[in-house]
C-alpha cells in the first residue's frame, strides 16, 4: 500500500479540531462538528444521549477516539512551523489527533470499518462514556474483528499485550506490520482500550502529540501522518478476528496495575521493557523515561542525557549480570542533567536538543523569553 502525505486541506481540518474547545462533559460542539463532517462524507452513524457517535458493523475493525480534552481555557491561536504545531495553550491533540485519523480512515474505508467517537475518557469514567455503547451492543461486538484506539502520545507506541488489551498473536502481528513505521509494543496508561478489551482484542496507538494535558502540548506532523499510514496498513492487511485477552491486571483506584510490566520488577519469569539510546548507549527503564518526560518536557522517545533516539528492548531478569546491555548501563536516576530553563513559564527543555522550540534556539516557545542554562536533579 502506497503511503499518503497530508495535504493543506488536511492540516486545515486538524486546526479546526484544535480550535474547538471540548473539555469533559462539554463535548457538544465537537460532536456536532464530527456529525456534520460525517454527513458531508455520506457516512451513516448513530448517536446517544451524551453525543457519542458510533457505527458498528460485523466483520470489521473498530476504530475509536475520544472527543474530550484536558484544558482550563479555550485555545486562541496556534502556529504551524515546519513540522510542528503549537498553540497559545493546550491544543487538545490528546485526542483530536485521534479524531483526525479516524475521519481520514473512515473517508477511505467507508463501510469497511466500525467507529466510536466517545466522551468523558479523560475523567477515566468509561461508564459515562464508551462503555454505554459497548454494553448495549454486546452481540455485534462478538462479530467485530479487533479494535484500534488512536490516543497515545509520541509516534512509536503500540499499547496492547503489555496492558492486557489484546492477545499475544494480535500484538505480534501489529509489531510485525509496525516495523516499517517505527512502532513497537510497550506499556501505557488508561485509555478507552480498558473498556473495549473486555469484548475484543485492541491496541492504543501513538498519534504524534507530546506534553499532553499541558499548555506546552505540540503535534509533530510527520508522526501524525506516519500513524495514519500505519492505521491504513493495519486495516488493509489484518482481516482476522481476535478474541478478548485474559486479564492479568487489577484496578487500584489510581489506574490499572499490570503484573507483567516493567513497574513490577519482583515478578519472576516476566520480561521488562528497557530503552537504549542509539547515540550514547545509555540504558533506561520505562519509569525513568516517564519521569524524565514529566519533569523536563523532553520527548518520550528521546534520550534525556544526549537527545538521541531511544529503542526499546525486553529483558527477563533484572539481576542477571550476563546481560551485556545491562552491564554497560551507567545512568543513575539521581544524576544531574544540563537543561535550559524559562523563568517565566517555569519549564525546562534539554540543552543539547531543543526539539519543542520551533523558533530561534534558546527562546521559550510558549512566552518568547530567553532560556537560561540550569541543572536539574532527577528524582530517584
ChimeraX attribute file (.defattr): number of C-alpha atoms within 10 A of each C-alpha:
attribute: neighborCount
match mode: 1-to-1
recipient: residues
	/A:1	8
	/A:2	7
	/A:3	11
	/A:4	11
	/A:5	12
	/A:6	13
	/A:7	8
	/A:8	9
	/A:9	9
	/A:10	13
	/A:11	15
	/A:12	11
	/A:13	12
	/A:14	18
	/A:15	20
	/A:16	12
	/A:17	23
	/A:18	25
	/A:19	17
	/A:20	18
	/A:21	25
	/A:22	24
	/A:23	22
	/A:24	18
	/A:25	18
	/A:26	17
	/A:27	22
	/A:28	20
	/A:29	14
	/A:30	23
	/A:31	22
	/A:32	14
	/A:33	14
	/A:34	19
	/A:35	21
	/A:36	12
	/A:37	14
	/A:38	17
	/A:39	12
	/A:40	9
	/A:41	13
	/A:42	11
	/A:43	14
	/A:44	12
	/A:45	15
	/A:46	12
	/A:47	15
	/A:48	11
	/A:49	6
	/A:50	18
	/A:51	22
	/A:52	24
	/A:53	23
	/A:54	20
	/A:55	18
	/A:56	23
	/A:57	17
	/A:58	16
	/A:59	19
	/A:60	22
	/A:61	26
	/A:62	26
	/A:63	28
	/A:64	26
	/A:65	28
	/A:66	28
	/A:67	34
	/A:68	27
	/A:69	27
	/A:70	21
	/A:71	19
	/A:72	13
	/A:73	12
	/A:74	17
	/A:75	18
	/A:76	13
	/A:77	13
	/A:78	17
	/A:79	13
	/A:80	16
	/A:81	10
	/A:82	9
	/A:83	11
	/A:84	19
	/A:85	22
	/A:86	24
	/A:87	21
	/A:88	17
	/A:89	21
	/A:90	27
	/A:91	35
	/A:92	30
	/A:93	30
	/A:94	31
	/A:95	27
	/A:96	28
	/A:97	30
	/A:98	29
	/A:99	27
	/A:100	24
	/A:101	25
	/A:102	24
	/A:103	18
	/A:104	15
	/A:105	20
	/A:106	19
	/A:107	16
	/A:108	12
	/A:109	13
	/A:110	15
	/A:111	15
	/A:112	16
	/A:113	23
	/A:114	24
	/A:115	25
	/A:116	25
	/A:117	25
	/A:118	27
	/A:119	30
	/A:120	24
	/A:121	23
	/A:122	22
	/A:123	15
	/A:124	15
	/A:125	14
	/A:126	20
	/A:127	14
	/A:128	16
	/A:129	25
	/A:130	27
	/A:131	18
	/A:132	16
	/A:133	20
	/A:134	19
	/A:135	15
	/A:136	10
	/A:137	12
	/A:138	11
	/A:139	12
	/A:140	13
	/A:141	21
	/A:142	17
	/A:143	19
	/A:144	24
	/A:145	23
	/A:146	30
	/A:147	26
	/A:148	25
	/A:149	28
	/A:150	32
	/A:151	28
	/A:152	27
	/A:153	25
	/A:154	23
	/A:155	28
	/A:156	25
	/A:157	24
	/A:158	27
	/A:159	27
	/A:160	28
	/A:161	23
	/A:162	25
	/A:163	28
	/A:164	27
	/A:165	28
	/A:166	28
	/A:167	21
	/A:168	16
	/A:169	12
	/A:170	22
	/A:171	21
	/A:172	15
	/A:173	12
	/A:174	21
	/A:175	18
	/A:176	13
	/A:177	18
	/A:178	21
	/A:179	12
	/A:180	10
	/A:181	17
	/A:182	16
	/A:183	21
	/A:184	22
	/A:185	23
	/A:186	22
	/A:187	21
	/A:188	19
	/A:189	13
	/A:190	17
	/A:191	21
	/A:192	28
	/A:193	29
	/A:194	19
	/A:195	21
	/A:196	27
	/A:197	24
	/A:198	20
	/A:199	23
	/A:200	25
	/A:201	29
	/A:202	35
	/A:203	31
	/A:204	28
	/A:205	27
	/A:206	26
	/A:207	34
	/A:208	28
	/A:209	29
	/A:210	24
	/A:211	22
	/A:212	22
	/A:213	18
	/A:214	15
	/A:215	21
	/A:216	20
	/A:217	22
	/A:218	26
	/A:219	28
	/A:220	20
	/A:221	21
	/A:222	16
	/A:223	21
	/A:224	22
	/A:225	20
	/A:226	24
	/A:227	28
	/A:228	28
	/A:229	20
	/A:230	24
	/A:231	21
	/A:232	20
	/A:233	18
	/A:234	17
	/A:235	20
	/A:236	12
	/A:237	10
	/A:238	15
	/A:239	13
	/A:240	12
	/A:241	18
	/A:242	21
	/A:243	19
	/A:244	19
	/A:245	19
	/A:246	13
	/A:247	16
	/A:248	12
	/A:249	15
	/A:250	11
	/A:251	9
	/A:252	8
	/A:253	7
	/A:254	8
	/A:255	11
	/A:256	16
	/A:257	17
	/A:258	18
	/A:259	19
	/A:260	22
	/A:261	20
	/A:262	24
	/A:263	16
	/A:264	13
	/A:265	16
	/A:266	12
	/A:267	15
	/A:268	11
	/A:269	10
	/A:270	16
	/A:271	18
	/A:272	24
	/A:273	20
	/A:274	22
	/A:275	22
	/A:276	21
	/A:277	21
	/A:278	15
	/A:279	13
	/A:280	14
	/A:281	19
	/A:282	21
	/A:283	24
	/A:284	23
	/A:285	16
	/A:286	20
	/A:287	15
	/A:288	19
	/A:289	22
	/A:290	15
	/A:291	16
	/A:292	21
	/A:293	20
	/A:294	13
	/A:295	16
	/A:296	19
	/A:297	20
	/A:298	24
	/A:299	26
	/A:300	22
	/A:301	22
	/A:302	23
	/A:303	28
	/A:304	29
	/A:305	21
	/A:306	18
	/A:307	21
	/A:308	19
	/A:309	18
	/A:310	23
	/A:311	17
	/A:312	18
	/A:313	16
	/A:314	13
	/A:315	16
	/A:316	16
	/A:317	16
	/A:318	14
	/A:319	9
	/A:320	11
	/A:321	10
	/A:322	8
	/A:323	13
	/A:324	9
	/A:325	15
	/A:326	18
	/A:327	11
	/A:328	11
	/A:329	13
	/A:330	11
	/A:331	12
	/A:332	12
	/A:333	17
	/A:334	11
	/A:335	13
	/A:336	13
	/A:337	17
	/A:338	18
	/A:339	22
	/A:340	24
	/A:341	24
	/A:342	22
	/A:343	13
	/A:344	13
	/A:345	15
	/A:346	7
	/A:347	17
	/A:348	24
	/A:349	27
	/A:350	26
	/A:351	23
	/A:352	14
	/A:353	18
	/A:354	23
	/A:355	16
	/A:356	24
	/A:357	17
	/A:358	19
	/A:359	13
	/A:360	11
	/A:361	14
	/A:362	19
	/A:363	19
	/A:364	26
	/A:365	22
	/A:366	19
	/A:367	11
	/A:368	15
	/A:369	14
	/A:370	16
	/A:371	21
	/A:372	15
	/A:373	14
	/A:374	16
	/A:375	15
	/A:376	16
	/A:377	12
	/A:378	16
	/A:379	11
	/A:380	10
